Amino acid sequence: MRGQCSYDFAQESLQRLYDFLQEQVRQRPAPWISWSFLHRWRRLQAAPEGKPDPRKLLERLRDGAVLKMNESRIVPNVRPDGTAWVDCLTLKAYPEPAQLKGLFHRLQEGAGLADLLPDSEEKRKKVVALLTRLHGLEALRLQDPG
């Protein structure tokens, strides 16, 4: 399944699950009283030390290193209106910039990004800032060439 078909399937499946859950909660509400505290059970990891340096990241990329999505940390959420990455640890979403369609797919594949970087210096800085931020959050892994 791809595109709208998979989106519709996911939406319908989740709706059926929530309908079932709703009925269970209505029939026996007592066991669900503390459900609102579920988010507190999640294990948090210490934030990486230091602030990532965009210049160092760009230098490593120019030397042939490749950025790749950290599959143990990130889940791509592909929808008809665009792609967002969801961080499984922090539960935050990072939408793909509209002007860089295909960026997240390339990062999932570990493909090069040189031809995706915008021509203007200002736009390139924004892209590198996003990549640096995601790398600093451990959403991306930097792999050396070879």
HUHU-V136531 format. One record per backbone hydrogen bond with DSSP energy under -1.0 kcal/mol. NH is the residue of the N-H (numbers start at 1). CO is the residue of the C=O. E is the energy in kcal/mol with one decimal. If there is no record, write none. Layout:
BEGIN
[[NH;CO;E] [NH;CO;E]]
END
This chain:
BEGIN
[[5;2;-1.1] [7;3;-1.9] [8;4;-2.9] [9;5;-2.3] [10;6;-2.5] [11;7;-2.5] [12;8;-2.8] [13;9;-2.8] [14;10;-2.6] [15;11;-2.1] [16;12;-2.1] [17;13;-2.1] [18;14;-2.7] [19;15;-2.4] [20;16;-2.2] [21;17;-2.6] [22;18;-2.8] [23;19;-1.9] [24;20;-2.0] [25;21;-2.5] [26;22;-2.2] [27;23;-2.1] [28;24;-2.2] [32;29;-1.6] [33;30;-1.4] [35;32;-1.6] [37;34;-2.2] [38;35;-2.0] [40;37;-1.8] [41;38;-2.1] [57;53;-2.0] [58;54;-2.6] [59;55;-2.3] [60;56;-2.4] [61;57;-2.3] [62;58;-2.3] [63;59;-1.4] [64;61;-1.5] [65;60;-2.4] [66;143;-3.0] [68;141;-2.3] [69;107;-2.6] [70;139;-3.0] [71;69;-1.2] [73;70;-1.9] [74;70;-2.5] [75;86;-2.3] [77;84;-3.4] [79;82;-2.1] [82;79;-1.8] [84;77;-1.9] [85;94;-2.5] [86;75;-2.4] [87;92;-3.0] [88;73;-3.1] [91;87;-2.5] [94;85;-2.9] [96;83;-2.9] [100;97;-2.0] [103;100;-2.3] [106;102;-2.3] [107;103;-2.2] [108;104;-2.0] [109;105;-1.8] [110;106;-1.3] [111;106;-2.4] [116;113;-1.8] [117;113;-1.2] [124;120;-2.4] [125;121;-2.3] [126;122;-1.5] [127;123;-2.0] [128;124;-2.7] [129;125;-2.4] [130;126;-2.1] [131;127;-2.6] [132;128;-2.7] [133;129;-2.4] [134;130;-2.6] [135;131;-2.5] [136;132;-2.8] [137;133;-1.6] [138;135;-1.5] [139;134;-2.7] [140;134;-1.0] [141;68;-3.4] [143;66;-3.4]]
END
